[in-house]
Amino acid sequence: MRVVLLVVAGMGLVIAAGAAWWQGNEPVLEQATSSESVASPEPPGLPGMTEMESAPEPMIEIIGDRHVPVPGDARVAQSNDPSLVPVPSEEAVSALRNSMENGDPRTPPLARSEDLRDMPSAAELADPDLYQQYEQRQNQKVYASFASAATQKISELENMIARAEAEGLPPEQIQEGREKLEGLRNQRDEILQAHPDVAEAIQSESDGTAGQE
């Protein structure tokens, strides 16, 4: 009987000691669990992602040979390489300054404007038929003046081209003169074909000048 009581008392002590040990270790387990949850790493991002790739790249527009940063991006404006901006040569700057100050030496002098129109008379203003005849005479006078001046200019251009070829000027300048000569001839021929009376008047004037010489 005494042995049984000792066994029961020993079991009670073991149970009490186990309960006390469990209560003492429970906060440690909770703390360890909470620390594990806090220290758990974030899920890894996409492979190859870096801090530089997360930031958007500055946009750059290309206009001609120049790299122009998008307005509002101060970082791109500060990091622009001066070598990307083309710098004109000293010869080009000097030629531009000279042309601005003195003009293009190839530009012909300005001709004085002359009014070739005669004022209509009172009778022509009062009569529509007479006024129409007046307009026709004035137009013919303008066409004849242009055709005569064009013929004289054509002769001058032909002499200039021949002299340029003899002096060995660059072919580009000679070709430019030929193109101007061809355009002037075409304009004169169009007027003479559209107005035969103008051609007759110019021919009569040319014959009269040749007879005086």
Phi, psi and omega in degrees: 000317179295325180295321180297317180297321179295322179295316180296318180296321178295320178296322178296320179295320179297317180296317180295319179295321178295321178296318179297320179294321179296316179294326180288330182269347183298314178299326180295319179295317179297319180295319179296321180295316180294321179294325177294321179293325179287320184277001181294131185290155177290151178297137182296146179280193180292144180296137178090354179284131177232176181293327179291325183284337181290330179277136181292142179288140177294140180277140180228127176263144180248117179241110183065237179258008184252140176262112186251124178288152178294136180303139178097349180260095184290331182294318179292320180297324181284332184264008180296139178271122181301337181290344179285340181270120181293137180249123180293153180286163180295326179295318180294319179295318180295319179294321179294317180296320181294320180291327178291326182275318187247352181084171179281123181296340180278351182287128180290154179294151180289134179271146178291133180283128179238130179276113182271355184273136173268147179288139179290152178280172179295322179295321179292325177290329182278332184252119180300322181293316178296323180292325177295320176296322177299315179298320179296319179295320180293318178297318178298323179295320179292316179297317180296321179295318179294315181297321179293316178294323179294320179297318178294319180293324178298318179297319179295318180295321178299318178293321180294320179294318179297319179292323179295320178294322180291326180276355177074038177292162181303142180299332181296317179293321179295319179295323177298318177295322178295322179295319177296319179298317180294318179296320179293321177298317181298318179296316179296317181295324178297318179294317181294325178288323181283336182228085180299330180295328177293319178298320179294321180294320179293321179295319179295320179294321180293320179294321179294322179293320179293324179292325179291326179289000000 
